[in-house]
Amino acid sequence: MKLHLKTLIAEIWQRSNIKSTKHLVLILICPIILFSCKEKQDKTEKEGPAKKPNIIFVITDDQGYGDLGHTGNSVIKTPAIDKFSKEAVNLTNYHVGTTCAPTRAGLLTGRNANRNGVWHTIMGASILNREEVTMADVMQENGYKTGMFGKWHLGDNHPFAPEERGFDEAFYHGGGGVGQTPDYWNNDYFDDTYFRNGTPEKKEGYCTDVWFDEALSFIENKKDEPFFCYLSLNAPHGPYNLPEKYYDIYKDEDRIDETQKRFYGMITNIDDNFSRLLNKLETLGIAENTILIFTTDNGTARGYNVNKKTGEVFGYNAGMRGTKGSEYDGGHRVPFIIRWPNGKLTGGKKLDNLVAHVDILPTLTKLTGQDFTPKKTMDGKDMSEYILGKSEATPRYLVTDTQRVSWPIKDKNSCVMDDTWRLIKGKELYNIVEDPGQENNIADQHPEKVAEMNAFYNSWWEDVIKETKYSVIDLGTGKTDVLTCHDARTIDYYPPWNQQMIRSGKPMKPAPFSVNFVTAGKYKFHLRRWPAESGLALGAAIKDGTPGTHYMAGNANGKAMKFKKAHLKIADKTITIDVNNAAEAAVIEMEVAQGETELLAYFDMVDGTPSNAFYINVEKVN
């Protein structure tokens, strides 16, 4: 029976030896407190310890700081990301490598790309050394379910594929972009074949939509346990193919050129997909305890353009000097937005101290309470206290550079940074606070600062170059391995790194691969002009070329190449055979010793010109 409160109090007063009103209050409130504590205890026991936050890391390809509405671009349409920036914390002085693979390598390891094998995007220098510990490795060891979707670009062969670097699930394209040489033949962003944990799988739809579809499925499946989702997009990287409706958004815009209309359209498509992601987190009820990050991998590739003849400016670069590949801020200062409601990373706050991609691994592990004790020298540091607003950022120097050569060169396109200063190539000094466009070199006015920053760089370089080495590809792993000329160790020239270059039929000067035969024995080597999935003969031409449209790049016909001899050289042993141009491959068998060595596979064309094999399938016979 329920009693009215006044009736209950009167009953207690009459039946108890109460001396005062205060005594009565204590008698009444104690059971309430005890009941409340018991209720909280029961709730805690039922729910268990607090769940670690989920992590979703979205990184785009070739999108610069100025390629968003909230950073000042009045043309581009990115409403979802712009709104997200107002709900999150923005790092406005965040820096990466100047090109894609070096950034991804530094991001996932906390170590500069010159240390970890990824100082280039091709030439055997875009393969993350096998000894490196990745962010996914750390997350996996700490109980996170891990998935990556989109662009990997840190090695296509064993043991470098994403499913071998800490990711439980991986769905990705080959090489550094859709349509590049290691990618599945004839991929063009639409209805392509990608790799699910290494196995080809065809998917309907536009590539960016597909990556988000896969990520959203992973997130929904793992919503009840902590997960790490690495959503690494290839857009808006060229060749700037996109659904026509996204081009149409910008088709009448005269403040950007024709290529930029496609580039901006790809970014707006990303924004629409990012909106889908935000909605999914809300629908699943996990937005509050999810660390969601949006960033990019280098300065803009196409969002800013100056007509060399007229000086007319198209696009927007946030007042910065340089674009993709540049040592100036426009090449490596990019947006970084992080939201975590449960961690109070909200509100649109802007932080302007220096933070870099190499800081993200130690920062995320600290934010999420994970164990992480690096075994190698870290270039990054834990910035969690600064991002959370609990402390000031400690002053320090950081280095980024652009190598894009066969072996790193000291001082090449280098930038030494702190919160205020930029030292470019050891000679040019800029105060970035007073001169954000880096127009006034004041090195002669501050010789002591130049000397100090050069001293840091020299010490840093001596430490870095001791670790620099090429990665070595394993062969004889129990499956057919595929080497592509994309990863051949060329010295003074670029290999054919995309499929349009393969189609052009130009011979490639022979170059070796760094390989490791896991076991000794007899191997078959299939030297190819075209990839195995094409089914094309060595001497075949292709007449499937298509003209470009306003929203799609064209496809060139494939020119025929005629070969006379095929050569295979492994260590000090060489085998040469005659070539049948009607066959799909020139097949050479060789007994191979176990261990690391160099592999060179090339043809002599009928006119005597040598050309590297563009694709080599390797299988162990016994």
ChimeraX attribute file (.defattr): number of C-alpha atoms within 10 A of each C-alpha:
attribute: neighborCount
match mode: 1-to-1
recipient: residues
	/A:1	2
	/A:2	5
	/A:3	9
	/A:4	7
	/A:5	9
	/A:6	8
	/A:7	10
	/A:8	12
	/A:9	14
	/A:10	10
	/A:11	12
	/A:12	14
	/A:13	15
	/A:14	9
	/A:15	8
	/A:16	9
	/A:17	10
	/A:18	13
	/A:19	9
	/A:20	9
	/A:21	10
	/A:22	9
	/A:23	11
	/A:24	16
	/A:25	11
	/A:26	10
	/A:27	13
	/A:28	13
	/A:29	11
	/A:30	11
	/A:31	11
	/A:32	11
	/A:33	11
	/A:34	10
	/A:35	12
	/A:36	12
	/A:37	12
	/A:38	12
	/A:39	12
	/A:40	11
	/A:41	12
	/A:42	12
	/A:43	11
	/A:44	12
	/A:45	10
	/A:46	9
	/A:47	10
	/A:48	9
	/A:49	8
	/A:50	7
	/A:51	12
	/A:52	17
	/A:53	24
	/A:54	25
	/A:55	22
	/A:56	22
	/A:57	16
	/A:58	20
	/A:59	22
	/A:60	23
	/A:61	26
	/A:62	29
	/A:63	29
	/A:64	29
	/A:65	32
	/A:66	26
	/A:67	30
	/A:68	26
	/A:69	18
	/A:70	19
	/A:71	16
	/A:72	15
	/A:73	18
	/A:74	14
	/A:75	17
	/A:76	24
	/A:77	22
	/A:78	22
	/A:79	17
	/A:80	18
	/A:81	22
	/A:82	16
	/A:83	14
	/A:84	24
	/A:85	24
	/A:86	17
	/A:87	19
	/A:88	23
	/A:89	24
	/A:90	26
	/A:91	22
	/A:92	20
	/A:93	20
	/A:94	22
	/A:95	29
	/A:96	29
	/A:97	33
	/A:98	30
	/A:99	27
	/A:100	30
	/A:101	30
	/A:102	34
	/A:103	26
	/A:104	26
	/A:105	31
	/A:106	30
	/A:107	24
	/A:108	21
	/A:109	29
	/A:110	30
	/A:111	26
	/A:112	28
	/A:113	29
	/A:114	27
	/A:115	26
	/A:116	27
	/A:117	25
	/A:118	32
	/A:119	34
	/A:120	23
	/A:121	23
	/A:122	28
	/A:123	29
	/A:124	26
	/A:125	32
	/A:126	29
	/A:127	30
	/A:128	33
	/A:129	23
	/A:130	18
	/A:131	9
	/A:132	20
	/A:133	19
	/A:134	22
	/A:135	25
	/A:136	26
	/A:137	19
	/A:138	21
	/A:139	25
	/A:140	19
	/A:141	14
	/A:142	15
	/A:143	14
	/A:144	24
	/A:145	23
	/A:146	25
	/A:147	26
	/A:148	28
	/A:149	28
	/A:150	29
	/A:151	28
	/A:152	28
	/A:153	28
	/A:154	27
	/A:155	27
	/A:156	25
	/A:157	22
	/A:158	19
	/A:159	20
	/A:160	21
	/A:161	22
	/A:162	29
	/A:163	20
	/A:164	17
	/A:165	19
	/A:166	22
	/A:167	24
	/A:168	17
	/A:169	17
	/A:170	25
	/A:171	24
	/A:172	29
	/A:173	29
	/A:174	27
	/A:175	27
	/A:176	27
	/A:177	27
	/A:178	31
	/A:179	23
	/A:180	23
	/A:181	27
	/A:182	28
	/A:183	24
	/A:184	25
	/A:185	19
	/A:186	17
	/A:187	19
	/A:188	23
	/A:189	25
	/A:190	18
	/A:191	14
	/A:192	23
	/A:193	24
	/A:194	22
	/A:195	18
	/A:196	17
	/A:197	18
	/A:198	19
	/A:199	9
	/A:200	15
	/A:201	14
	/A:202	12
	/A:203	13
	/A:204	12
	/A:205	15
	/A:206	17
	/A:207	27
	/A:208	23
	/A:209	17
	/A:210	21
	/A:211	23
	/A:212	22
	/A:213	17
	/A:214	17
	/A:215	23
	/A:216	18
	/A:217	13
	/A:218	20
	/A:219	26
	/A:220	14
	/A:221	11
	/A:222	18
	/A:223	16
	/A:224	12
	/A:225	14
	/A:226	20
	/A:227	24
	/A:228	26
	/A:229	26
	/A:230	24
	/A:231	24
	/A:232	24
	/A:233	25
	/A:234	26
	/A:235	27
	/A:236	27
	/A:237	22
	/A:238	19
	/A:239	19
	/A:240	21
	/A:241	26
	/A:242	26
	/A:243	17
	/A:244	15
	/A:245	12
	/A:246	19
	/A:247	25
	/A:248	15
	/A:249	16
	/A:250	22
	/A:251	19
	/A:252	11
	/A:253	13
	/A:254	11
	/A:255	16
	/A:256	23
	/A:257	20
	/A:258	16
	/A:259	17
	/A:260	23
	/A:261	27
	/A:262	30
	/A:263	31
	/A:264	28
	/A:265	28
	/A:266	24
	/A:267	25
	/A:268	23
	/A:269	23
	/A:270	22
	/A:271	19
	/A:272	17
	/A:273	19
	/A:274	20
	/A:275	17
	/A:276	15
	/A:277	19
	/A:278	15
	/A:279	13
	/A:280	17
	/A:281	19
	/A:282	11
	/A:283	11
	/A:284	12
	/A:285	12
	/A:286	17
	/A:287	20
	/A:288	17
	/A:289	19
	/A:290	22
	/A:291	23
	/A:292	24
	/A:293	21
	/A:294	20
	/A:295	23
	/A:296	26
	/A:297	31
	/A:298	32
	/A:299	37
	/A:300	31
	/A:301	21
	/A:302	26
	/A:303	28
	/A:304	21
	/A:305	19
	/A:306	11
	/A:307	10
	/A:308	8
	/A:309	6
	/A:310	7
	/A:311	9
	/A:312	10
	/A:313	14
	/A:314	17
	/A:315	22
	/A:316	25
	/A:317	23
	/A:318	18
	/A:319	14
	/A:320	21
	/A:321	16
	/A:322	19
	/A:323	27
	/A:324	25
	/A:325	22
	/A:326	21
	/A:327	27
	/A:328	26
	/A:329	28
	/A:330	28
	/A:331	30
	/A:332	33
	/A:333	29
	/A:334	28
	/A:335	25
	/A:336	24
	/A:337	26
	/A:338	23
	/A:339	26
	/A:340	21
	/A:341	17
	/A:342	13
	/A:343	15
	/A:344	13
	/A:345	20
	/A:346	20
	/A:347	15
	/A:348	17
	/A:349	18
	/A:350	16
	/A:351	17
	/A:352	13
	/A:353	18
	/A:354	21
	/A:355	27
	/A:356	27
	/A:357	26
	/A:358	28
	/A:359	23
	/A:360	22
	/A:361	26
	/A:362	23
	/A:363	20
	/A:364	18
	/A:365	18
	/A:366	16
	/A:367	18
	/A:368	17
	/A:369	12
	/A:370	17
	/A:371	13
	/A:372	15
	/A:373	8
	/A:374	13
	/A:375	8
	/A:376	14
	/A:377	13
	/A:378	17
	/A:379	21
	/A:380	22
	/A:381	17
	/A:382	19
	/A:383	23
	/A:384	20
	/A:385	14
	/A:386	16
	/A:387	23
	/A:388	15
	/A:389	13
	/A:390	9
	/A:391	11
	/A:392	12
	/A:393	18
	/A:394	11
	/A:395	10
	/A:396	10
	/A:397	17
	/A:398	22
	/A:399	21
	/A:400	25
	/A:401	30
	/A:402	25
	/A:403	24
	/A:404	21
	/A:405	19
	/A:406	19
	/A:407	17
	/A:408	19
	/A:409	15
	/A:410	15
	/A:411	18
	/A:412	16
	/A:413	18
	/A:414	23
	/A:415	26
	/A:416	22
	/A:417	21
	/A:418	19
	/A:419	19
	/A:420	15
	/A:421	20
	/A:422	27
	/A:423	25
	/A:424	24
	/A:425	17
	/A:426	21
	/A:427	16
	/A:428	16
	/A:429	25
	/A:430	23
	/A:431	20
	/A:432	19
	/A:433	11
	/A:434	11
	/A:435	15
	/A:436	17
	/A:437	19
	/A:438	22
	/A:439	12
	/A:440	14
	/A:441	16
	/A:442	15
	/A:443	19
	/A:444	12
	/A:445	10
	/A:446	11
	/A:447	13
	/A:448	11
	/A:449	15
	/A:450	23
	/A:451	14
	/A:452	10
	/A:453	22
	/A:454	19
	/A:455	13
	/A:456	16
	/A:457	22
	/A:458	14
	/A:459	10
	/A:460	15
	/A:461	17
	/A:462	11
	/A:463	13
	/A:464	18
	/A:465	14
	/A:466	10
	/A:467	13
	/A:468	18
	/A:469	16
	/A:470	20
	/A:471	24
	/A:472	23
	/A:473	26
	/A:474	19
	/A:475	26
	/A:476	22
	/A:477	15
	/A:478	11
	/A:479	10
	/A:480	15
	/A:481	19
	/A:482	19
	/A:483	22
	/A:484	24
	/A:485	29
	/A:486	25
	/A:487	28
	/A:488	25
	/A:489	22
	/A:490	22
	/A:491	12
	/A:492	9
	/A:493	12
	/A:494	18
	/A:495	26
	/A:496	25
	/A:497	24
	/A:498	19
	/A:499	22
	/A:500	18
	/A:501	16
	/A:502	22
	/A:503	21
	/A:504	15
	/A:505	17
	/A:506	13
	/A:507	20
	/A:508	21
	/A:509	16
	/A:510	19
	/A:511	21
	/A:512	21
	/A:513	23
	/A:514	18
	/A:515	18
	/A:516	19
	/A:517	20
	/A:518	16
	/A:519	17
	/A:520	14
	/A:521	15
	/A:522	15
	/A:523	19
	/A:524	18
	/A:525	21
	/A:526	20
	/A:527	28
	/A:528	27
	/A:529	29
	/A:530	24
	/A:531	25
	/A:532	18
	/A:533	9
	/A:534	11
	/A:535	11
	/A:536	18
	/A:537	19
	/A:538	23
	/A:539	20
	/A:540	18
	/A:541	15
	/A:542	12
	/A:543	11
	/A:544	9
	/A:545	12
	/A:546	12
	/A:547	9
	/A:548	12
	/A:549	10
	/A:550	16
	/A:551	23
	/A:552	19
	/A:553	16
	/A:554	16
	/A:555	17
	/A:556	18
	/A:557	16
	/A:558	20
	/A:559	15
	/A:560	17
	/A:561	19
	/A:562	19
	/A:563	23
	/A:564	17
	/A:565	18
	/A:566	26
	/A:567	21
	/A:568	21
	/A:569	16
	/A:570	19
	/A:571	12
	/A:572	8
	/A:573	11
	/A:574	13
	/A:575	13
	/A:576	14
	/A:577	14
	/A:578	14
	/A:579	22
	/A:580	17
	/A:581	17
	/A:582	12
	/A:583	15
	/A:584	21
	/A:585	27
	/A:586	23
	/A:587	19
	/A:588	18
	/A:589	16
	/A:590	18
	/A:591	15
	/A:592	16
	/A:593	16
	/A:594	14
	/A:595	13
	/A:596	16
	/A:597	17
	/A:598	16
	/A:599	19
	/A:600	18
	/A:601	28
	/A:602	26
	/A:603	31
	/A:604	20
	/A:605	17
	/A:606	12
	/A:607	9
	/A:608	11
	/A:609	13
	/A:610	20
	/A:611	21
	/A:612	26
	/A:613	29
	/A:614	27
	/A:615	23
	/A:616	27
	/A:617	18
	/A:618	22
	/A:619	20
	/A:620	23
	/A:621	13
	/A:622	11
